[in-house]
Amino acid sequence: MRQASIERKTKETEISVSVSIDGTGQYDVSTGIGFLDHMLEQLSRHSLMDLTVRAKGDTHIDFHHTTEDSALAIGTAVSKALGDRAGIQRYGSAMIPMDETLSQVSLDLSNRPYLIWKVAFPRDKIGDFDTELFKEWFQAFSQTAGITLHVQNHYGENCHHIIESCFKALARALRQAMEIDPRKPEAVPSTKGVLGGSL
């Protein structure tokens, strides 16, 4: 089983994360931010990655640190669980409709993080949650998970639908990319023999 657990503690947040890539989409998530919990549950359910998250943060200030640090921690755990990334499909893409909304994620588990974010929101908030924080989440996740990540919302009117379709598209693309290729189950999917830009 490809799995990992990590803990991250700063003056702003305390976070523990466990992931099992070869899971069934079971989740147990508590960040203190209801909408973020909802999105992380979508990530788990639709990627089939088991996910446990416990986060305590300075939400009395705002949701920024807890949102960003949860992504840093989850990404780190995913990268650790992937190991040297041998055997993975590596690439994944998904286009997800949700009512009036259509969003697309394409990604490469390259170990070279990069984010392209083409998502605009018609409102600044979903409840108490600042919509600008979603870019911060995806940026942090791509950095620590080592993912070249392209996220685009093609159209949509409802902010909840826009971001939920982005998380579901990320989940489905991750599921595809993390799966083991039965034709090359032990080979790193690169002509270089390694994935990543550093020595």
C-alpha positions in Angstrom: 0.0 0.0 0.0 1.2 3.5 -0.9 0.5 5.5 2.2 2.1 8.2 4.3 1.4 10.3 7.4 2.9 13.7 8.3 2.6 16.3 10.9 3.1 20.0 10.4 3.3 22.5 13.3 3.9 26.2 13.1 2.8 29.2 15.2 -0.2 29.5 13.0 -1.4 26.0 12.5 -1.1 22.4 13.7 -2.0 19.8 11.1 -1.8 16.0 10.8 -2.5 14.2 7.6 -2.7 10.5 6.6 -3.2 9.4 3.0 -3.5 6.0 1.4 -3.4 6.3 -2.4 -4.6 2.8 -3.0 -7.7 3.3 -0.9 -11.5 3.4 -1.5 -12.2 7.1 -1.0 -12.7 7.0 2.8 -12.3 10.3 4.5 -12.2 11.8 8.0 -11.6 15.5 7.7 -11.8 18.3 10.3 -10.1 21.7 9.6 -12.4 24.0 11.5 -13.6 25.4 8.1 -16.7 23.8 6.9 -16.4 24.5 3.2 -12.8 23.4 3.1 -13.8 20.2 4.8 -16.4 19.7 2.1 -13.9 20.2 -0.7 -11.3 17.8 0.9 -14.0 15.2 1.2 -14.7 15.6 -2.5 -11.0 15.2 -3.2 -10.9 11.9 -1.3 -14.1 10.5 -2.6 -13.4 11.1 -6.2 -9.7 10.2 -6.2 -10.4 7.0 -4.2 -7.5 8.2 -1.9 -8.2 7.6 1.7 -7.7 10.9 3.6 -7.5 11.8 7.2 -7.0 15.5 8.1 -6.9 17.2 11.5 -6.2 20.9 11.5 -6.2 23.6 14.1 -5.4 27.1 13.0 -5.7 30.8 13.7 -9.2 31.0 12.1 -10.0 33.9 14.4 -7.7 36.0 12.1 -8.9 34.5 8.8 -8.9 31.2 6.9 -5.7 31.8 5.0 -3.1 29.9 7.1 -5.3 26.9 7.7 -6.3 26.7 4.0 -2.7 27.0 2.7 -1.1 24.8 5.3 -3.6 22.0 4.9 -2.7 21.9 1.2 1.1 21.9 2.0 0.5 19.0 4.4 -1.7 17.0 2.1 0.7 17.5 -0.8 3.7 16.5 1.3 1.9 13.3 2.3 0.9 12.5 -1.3 4.4 13.0 -2.5 5.8 10.8 0.3 3.3 8.1 -0.5 4.2 8.2 -4.2 7.9 7.5 -3.3 10.0 7.5 -6.5 6.8 7.4 -8.5 7.8 4.2 -10.3 5.0 2.5 -12.2 2.5 5.4 -12.1 0.6 6.5 -15.2 2.0 10.0 -14.4 -0.5 12.1 -16.4 -4.2 12.7 -15.7 -6.9 14.9 -17.0 -10.6 15.4 -16.2 -13.4 17.7 -17.3 -16.2 17.9 -14.7 -19.6 19.5 -15.2 -21.7 20.7 -12.3 -25.0 22.1 -13.3 -24.2 25.3 -15.2 -20.4 25.0 -14.6 -17.6 23.2 -16.5 -14.1 22.9 -15.1 -11.0 21.0 -16.3 -7.8 19.8 -14.6 -4.8 18.4 -16.4 -1.8 17.4 -14.5 1.6 15.7 -14.6 3.1 14.1 -11.5 6.5 15.3 -12.7 7.9 16.2 -9.4 8.4 19.7 -11.0 5.7 21.9 -9.4 4.0 24.5 -11.5 0.5 25.9 -11.3 -1.6 27.5 -14.1 -4.8 28.9 -12.6 -7.5 30.1 -15.0 -10.4 30.4 -12.6 -12.4 33.5 -12.0 -15.2 33.9 -9.4 -18.2 36.2 -9.8 -18.2 36.8 -6.0 -15.5 37.4 -3.4 -16.9 35.0 -0.9 -18.6 31.6 -0.4 -20.2 32.2 2.9 -17.3 33.4 5.1 -14.7 31.8 2.8 -12.7 34.2 0.6 -12.7 32.7 -2.9 -9.1 34.0 -3.6 -7.9 31.4 -1.1 -8.6 28.5 -3.5 -5.7 29.6 -5.7 -3.5 29.5 -2.6 -4.7 26.0 -1.8 -4.0 24.7 -5.3 -0.6 26.5 -5.4 0.5 25.0 -2.1 -0.7 21.5 -3.0 1.1 21.6 -6.4 4.3 22.7 -4.7 4.6 20.0 -2.1 3.0 17.2 -4.1 5.4 17.9 -7.0 2.7 18.4 -9.6 2.5 20.4 -12.8 -1.1 21.4 -12.5 -3.3 23.3 -14.9 -6.8 24.3 -13.6 -9.4 26.0 -15.8 -13.0 26.9 -15.3 -14.5 27.1 -18.8 -17.7 28.7 -17.6 -20.0 29.0 -14.5 -22.1 31.3 -12.4 -22.3 29.7 -9.0 -19.1 30.0 -6.9 -19.8 26.8 -5.0 -20.2 24.9 -8.3 -17.1 26.4 -9.8 -14.7 25.4 -7.0 -16.4 22.1 -6.3 -16.0 21.1 -10.0 -12.3 22.1 -9.8 -11.7 19.9 -6.8 -13.6 17.0 -8.4 -11.6 17.4 -11.6 -8.4 17.4 -9.6 -9.5 14.3 -7.8 -10.3 12.4 -11.0 -7.1 13.5 -12.7 -5.1 12.5 -9.7 -6.8 9.1 -9.6 -5.8 8.5 -13.2 -2.2 9.7 -12.8 -1.5 7.9 -9.6 -2.7 4.5 -10.9 -0.1 1.9 -11.6 0.5 1.2 -15.3 0.1 -2.6 -15.6 2.4 -2.6 -18.6 5.3 -0.9 -16.7 4.5 -1.4 -13.0 8.1 -0.9 -11.9 9.4 1.7 -14.3 9.7 5.4 -13.6 7.7 7.0 -16.5 10.5 9.2 -17.8 13.3 8.7 -20.3 15.6 10.3 -17.7 14.9 7.4 -15.3 13.8 9.9 -12.6 11.0 12.3 -12.1 12.0 15.7 -10.8 14.1 18.7 -11.7 16.7 18.5 -8.9 19.8 16.3 -8.4 
